[in-house]
């Protein structure tokens, strides 16, 4: 008999703990704004996917750079993951070790993202496992998955409290804090830096860089703490201007991103500031 309910009443952490401790075999389905599936064998994780193509082998190959998006479109949609994997390994285009590591990483990544799902319905179907998909072998123990997922969830909640509004914009401070003497920005941080100007909201910067809310909050919060940037609070639209908007709706500024020249200028100014510290 299936176990079903709402994530408001039963969290992902509780569900995974139940499956782990009871050594359950079956598939957990989450349906809401985002959908995900995770399958377990005797309480250990063997498979997971979201409602996107990333859950299939073709999507994994594109993600790790083994094939391009254009090449992926040429692979027949009716080809199962197992058949495709066998063909790639036999042709020497993918080693068995690379395949196993890619599948394990993808499975863990999907389950990590499931911890952020606070809304939706869940259903656990006992003894139901996918037949045509690639399983993580050996099965993944849930102990570390639960601990890491819980840590990330708490981190996400804290960052959401510190930086609740992603519709605000950022600007560089006139005199960056002395902590920047030893600044060492990551690739993702430089990508965010290139979009910082009063035209782009934090959410727009995240979308332009294909980042999750957790990723962008971590980067922006670190920059705020370092004294590199500051938040520009949105200017309230006067009632007279709102009334003058077509249809009586509040006038909203158009969404736009910085031009290539503006982005280069921003990065150059940042580098100059860092050199002067």
C-alpha positions as CSV (number, residue, x, y, z in Angstrom):
1,X,0.0,0.0,0.0
2,X,1.4,3.4,-1.0
3,X,2.3,6.0,1.6
4,X,1.2,9.5,0.5
5,X,0.7,12.9,2.0
6,X,1.8,16.6,1.9
7,X,5.3,18.0,2.4
8,X,3.9,20.5,4.8
9,X,3.2,17.6,7.1
10,X,6.0,15.3,6.4
11,X,9.4,16.8,5.3
12,X,11.9,15.3,2.8
13,X,14.3,14.6,5.8
14,X,11.6,12.6,7.6
15,X,10.7,10.7,4.5
16,X,14.3,9.7,3.8
17,X,14.9,8.8,7.4
18,X,11.8,6.5,7.3
19,X,12.9,4.8,4.1
20,X,16.5,4.5,5.4
21,X,15.7,3.1,8.9
22,X,12.9,0.8,7.6
23,X,15.2,-0.5,4.7
24,X,12.4,0.2,2.2
25,X,12.5,-0.7,-1.5
26,X,10.4,1.5,-3.8
27,X,10.1,4.9,-5.4
28,X,9.3,8.2,-3.8
29,X,7.5,10.7,-6.1
30,X,7.3,14.4,-5.3
31,X,4.8,16.5,-7.3
32,X,4.5,20.3,-7.0
33,X,6.0,23.4,-8.6
34,X,8.9,21.0,-9.3
35,X,8.7,17.2,-9.7
36,X,11.2,14.6,-8.7
37,X,11.6,10.9,-8.4
38,X,13.9,8.9,-6.2
39,X,14.2,5.1,-5.9
40,X,15.6,3.0,-3.1
41,X,16.7,-0.6,-2.7
42,X,16.6,-1.9,0.9
43,X,16.9,1.7,2.2
44,X,19.7,2.8,-0.1
45,X,19.5,5.3,-3.0
46,X,19.8,3.8,-6.5
47,X,18.1,6.3,-8.8
48,X,16.8,9.8,-8.9
49,X,15.6,12.3,-11.6
50,X,13.8,15.6,-11.9
51,X,11.1,16.4,-14.4
52,X,13.7,17.7,-16.8
53,X,15.9,16.0,-19.4
54,X,18.8,16.1,-16.9
55,X,17.5,12.9,-15.4
56,X,18.2,11.0,-18.5
57,X,21.6,9.8,-19.7
58,X,21.5,12.2,-22.6
59,X,21.1,15.2,-20.2
60,X,23.9,13.9,-18.0
61,X,26.3,13.7,-21.0
62,X,25.5,17.3,-22.0
63,X,26.0,18.4,-18.4
64,X,29.5,16.9,-18.1
65,X,30.5,18.1,-21.6
66,X,30.7,14.6,-23.3
67,X,28.3,15.8,-26.0
68,X,26.8,19.1,-27.1
69,X,23.2,20.1,-26.9
70,X,23.0,19.8,-30.7
71,X,24.4,16.3,-30.7
72,X,22.0,15.2,-28.0
73,X,19.0,16.1,-30.3
74,X,20.3,13.5,-32.8
75,X,20.0,10.6,-30.4
76,X,16.6,8.7,-30.8
77,X,14.2,9.5,-28.1
78,X,13.1,5.9,-27.9
79,X,16.6,4.7,-27.0
80,X,16.7,3.6,-23.3
81,X,19.4,4.8,-21.0
82,X,20.7,1.3,-20.6
83,X,20.9,0.6,-24.3
84,X,22.6,4.0,-24.9
85,X,25.1,3.4,-22.1
86,X,26.0,0.0,-23.5
87,X,26.6,1.5,-27.0
88,X,28.8,4.3,-25.7
89,X,30.9,2.0,-23.5
90,X,31.3,-0.6,-26.3
91,X,32.3,2.2,-28.7
92,X,35.0,3.4,-26.3
93,X,33.3,6.9,-26.0
94,X,32.7,6.4,-22.3
95,X,34.4,4.2,-19.8
96,X,32.4,2.1,-17.3
97,X,34.0,4.1,-14.4
98,X,33.1,7.4,-16.0
99,X,29.5,6.2,-16.5
100,X,29.1,5.0,-12.9
101,X,30.6,8.2,-11.4
102,X,28.4,10.4,-13.7
103,X,25.2,8.5,-12.6
104,X,26.1,8.6,-8.9
105,X,26.8,12.4,-9.0
106,X,23.5,13.0,-10.8
107,X,21.5,10.9,-8.4
108,X,23.0,12.7,-5.4
109,X,22.5,16.1,-7.0
110,X,18.8,15.5,-7.6
111,X,18.2,14.3,-4.1
112,X,20.1,17.3,-2.7
113,X,17.7,19.6,-4.6
114,X,14.7,17.7,-3.2
115,X,15.5,19.0,0.3
116,X,14.5,22.5,-1.0
117,X,11.0,21.4,-1.9
118,X,8.7,22.6,0.8
119,X,5.5,22.4,-1.1
120,X,3.9,19.5,-3.0
121,X,2.5,16.1,-2.6
122,X,4.5,12.9,-2.1
123,X,3.8,9.3,-2.8
124,X,5.9,6.3,-1.9
125,X,5.2,3.2,-4.0
126,X,6.7,0.1,-2.3
127,X,8.6,-2.4,-4.5
128,X,8.4,-0.2,-7.6
129,X,11.8,0.5,-9.3
130,X,12.5,1.9,-12.8
131,X,13.4,-0.8,-15.3
132,X,14.9,1.1,-18.2
133,X,17.0,3.6,-16.2
134,X,20.6,3.5,-15.0
135,X,20.9,2.8,-11.3
136,X,23.7,4.0,-9.0
137,X,25.9,1.1,-8.3
138,X,26.8,0.3,-5.6
139,X,23.7,1.8,-4.0
140,X,24.3,5.1,-2.1
141,X,24.0,5.1,1.7
142,X,21.5,7.7,2.9
143,X,23.3,8.7,6.1
144,X,25.6,11.3,4.5
145,X,22.8,12.4,2.0
146,X,20.5,13.2,4.9
147,X,23.2,15.0,6.9
148,X,24.4,17.1,4.0
149,X,20.8,17.9,2.8
150,X,19.8,19.0,6.3
151,X,22.9,21.2,6.6
152,X,22.1,22.8,3.2
153,X,18.5,23.4,4.2
154,X,19.5,25.2,7.3
155,X,22.0,27.2,5.4
156,X,19.3,28.1,2.8
157,X,16.9,29.2,5.5
158,X,19.5,31.4,7.2
159,X,20.5,33.0,3.9
160,X,16.8,33.7,3.1
161,X,16.5,35.5,6.4
162,X,19.6,37.6,5.7
163,X,18.7,38.3,2.1
164,X,14.9,37.8,1.7
165,X,14.3,40.1,-1.3
166,X,15.9,39.1,-4.7
167,X,14.2,42.0,-6.5
168,X,16.7,44.6,-5.2
169,X,19.8,45.7,-7.1
170,X,23.4,46.0,-6.1
171,X,26.3,48.5,-6.5
172,X,29.9,48.4,-5.6
173,X,30.9,50.3,-2.5
174,X,33.1,53.4,-3.0
175,X,35.7,52.1,-0.5
176,X,35.7,48.3,-0.3
177,X,36.5,46.9,3.1
178,X,40.1,46.0,4.0
179,X,39.1,42.3,3.9
180,X,39.5,42.5,0.1
181,X,43.3,42.6,0.4
182,X,43.2,38.8,0.2
183,X,40.3,38.6,-2.2
184,X,40.2,35.4,-4.3
185,X,36.9,35.3,-6.3
186,X,35.7,32.0,-7.8
187,X,34.5,31.6,-11.4
188,X,30.9,31.9,-10.3
189,X,31.6,35.0,-8.2
190,X,33.3,36.7,-11.2
191,X,30.3,35.8,-13.3
192,X,28.0,37.5,-10.8
193,X,30.4,40.5,-10.5
194,X,30.1,41.1,-14.3
195,X,26.4,41.7,-14.0
196,X,26.4,44.0,-11.0
197,X,25.0,47.4,-11.8
198,X,21.8,49.4,-10.9
199,X,19.9,48.0,-13.9
200,X,20.0,44.3,-12.8
201,X,18.2,42.8,-9.8
202,X,19.7,39.9,-7.9
203,X,17.1,37.6,-9.4
204,X,18.0,38.7,-12.9
205,X,21.7,38.1,-12.2
206,X,20.8,34.6,-11.0
207,X,18.7,33.9,-14.1
208,X,21.4,35.2,-16.5
209,X,23.9,32.8,-14.9
210,X,21.5,29.8,-14.5
211,X,22.0,29.9,-10.7
212,X,19.6,28.7,-8.0
213,X,18.3,31.1,-5.3
214,X,20.6,29.4,-2.8
215,X,23.7,29.9,-5.1
216,X,23.0,33.5,-5.7
217,X,22.2,34.2,-2.1
218,X,25.5,32.6,-0.9
219,X,27.6,34.7,-3.4
220,X,25.8,38.0,-2.8
221,X,25.8,37.5,1.0
222,X,29.5,36.8,1.0
223,X,30.1,40.0,-1.1
224,X,28.0,42.0,1.3
225,X,29.9,40.7,4.3
226,X,33.2,41.5,2.6
227,X,32.1,45.1,2.1
228,X,32.4,44.7,-1.7
229,X,28.8,45.6,-2.6
230,X,25.8,47.2,-1.1
231,X,22.1,46.8,-1.7
232,X,20.2,49.6,-3.5
233,X,16.7,49.7,-2.0
234,X,13.9,50.0,-4.6
235,X,12.5,53.4,-5.1
236,X,8.7,53.5,-4.5
237,X,6.7,54.7,-7.5
238,X,4.7,57.8,-6.5
239,X,0.9,57.4,-6.7
240,X,0.6,60.1,-9.4
241,X,3.0,58.2,-11.6
242,X,1.3,54.9,-10.9
243,X,-2.0,56.4,-11.9
244,X,-0.5,57.7,-15.1
245,X,0.6,54.3,-16.2
246,X,-1.5,52.6,-19.0
247,X,-4.6,50.9,-17.5
248,X,-4.0,52.5,-14.1
249,X,-1.3,49.8,-13.4
250,X,1.9,50.8,-11.6
251,X,4.7,51.7,-14.0
252,X,7.5,49.3,-13.8
253,X,11.0,49.8,-15.3
254,X,11.9,47.4,-18.1
255,X,14.1,44.5,-17.2
256,X,17.5,44.8,-18.8
257,X,21.0,43.5,-18.5
258,X,24.3,45.3,-18.8
259,X,25.9,45.6,-22.2
260,X,29.2,43.9,-22.9
261,X,31.0,47.2,-22.6
262,X,29.3,48.0,-19.3
263,X,30.2,44.5,-17.9
264,X,33.9,44.9,-18.9
265,X,34.0,48.4,-17.4
266,X,32.5,47.1,-14.1
267,X,35.1,44.2,-13.9
268,X,38.0,46.6,-14.8
269,X,36.9,49.0,-12.0
270,X,36.7,46.1,-9.5
271,X,40.2,44.9,-10.5
272,X,41.6,48.5,-10.1
273,X,40.1,48.8,-6.6
274,X,41.5,45.4,-5.6
275,X,45.0,46.4,-6.8
276,X,44.9,49.7,-4.8
277,X,44.2,47.9,-1.5
